[in-house]
Amino acid sequence: MIDHISISQINTFSMCELQYYYRYIMGLKSPPKAALTIGSAVHKGTEKIYLDIKDTDRYLASVAMDVARDHIAKDTETDWEGITPNQLKEEKGIAVDRATKMVKAYSGSGYPDTVHQDDVEGVEVKCDKTLKSDGCNTPPRIIGFTDLILKDRIVDFKTSGRSQSKATGGNVLQNGFYAYAFGKSQSEIHHMSCNAKGTSAKAVEFSVPMLPEETLLAMIKNFWYKVTELEVSGNWLATGMTHQWACSFCGYGRTGKCPFALKVD
């Protein structure tokens, strides 16, 4: 039986029950796609900016870009979809270009320049919180990491290959929970994007309010009950088939582990 959950688990479950089962119940690992590795590299780079601000009240964009570059250079797990060493080198080169452009765009957006040493309470901070039981036999315990905690808000870094015009439902749940967990009235999403050809990049900010405690409890407990029931029944369904885009985010079909995978262009 599960003993804790994360917001990422809830988002995965909302895409596909079977994907959740493979990943969190069976513990099957699937090599990440290049886009996920690029996102991790950008996170490392932007976090470096705030770590340096926290330590010295200053940062260098070039150093943050180097951190992102090194993360990709050292990667050995990603499914780069390259066959020959030259193809692999080319794919990694494209990934480095996109990641460093997003870090550069973020440093040039002006957000880091408004933050000073005394404003930074923590970078990549672990949250481990058990919600009120309210008659629940097993109160939901949520574990996760928030990217940045400032005195007056929490900040979550997001990356994608496309621009984002507004916060998604998953963004609102994740940020609203972390704001609640760390006692901040506001949270922000700092979204960076780089187009498919890697020729442009930009950073966009979205504000998300702290979700009321009763709303969080209702959303998270509903998920908790569904998962614990499925663990007993074993009736996990490939619900990604009801919204085919879910398969494009799932590596289990790509690696032959899921027999229900749909090809999504």
JOJO-V713401 format. One record per helix or strand of 3 or more residues. SS is the DSSP state (2 for helix, 1 for strand). FROM is the first residue (numbers start at 0). TO is the last residue. If there is no record, write none. Layout:
# JOJO-V713401
SS;FROM;TO + SS;FROM;TO
This chain:
# JOJO-V713401
2;6;14 + 2;16;24 + 2;33;55 + 2;60;72 + 2;84;106 + 2;111;113 + 2;116;118 + 1;119;129 + 1;140;149 + 1;152;159 + 2;168;180 + 1;185;193 + 1;200;208 + 2;212;232 + 2;238;241 + 2;243;248 + 2;250;253
